[in-house]
């Protein structure tokens, strides 16, 4: 899993909560099954809210990583 192929990156750094999560939800609705989406967020809450939402709707959380002053959340649309 070291080489994750990201199909779409959403840079939501600087956006206030719940903006980054709303961007992820929008992308999940628009993209095809199998698409790997990365969202970048400077809101710490997104690192908790996005995984919780992904679990709730049955999508796959691939990785959550803190990168200095922002988080990278990677998700895969599986249905």
FENVEN-V321793 format. One record per pair of residues at least 24 apart in sequence whose C-alpha atoms are under 7 Angstrom apart, sorted by the first residue. I is the first residue (numbers start at 1). GAP is how many residues later the second one is. Records with the same first field share a line. If there is no record, write none. Layout:
I = GAP / GAP
This chain:
6 = 30 / 31 / 32
7 = 28 / 29 / 30
8 = 28 / 29 / 30
9 = 28 / 29 / 30
10 = 28 / 29 / 30
11 = 28 / 29 / 30
12 = 27 / 28 / 29
13 = 27 / 28 / 29
14 = 28
16 = 27
17 = 26
20 = 26
21 = 25 / 29
28 = 49
33 = 44 / 45 / 46
34 = 42 / 43 / 44
35 = 41 / 42
36 = 38 / 39 / 40 / 41
37 = 37 / 38 / 39
38 = 34 / 35 / 36 / 37
39 = 33 / 34 / 35
40 = 30 / 31 / 32 / 33
41 = 29 / 30 / 31
42 = 27 / 28 / 29
47 = 24 / 26
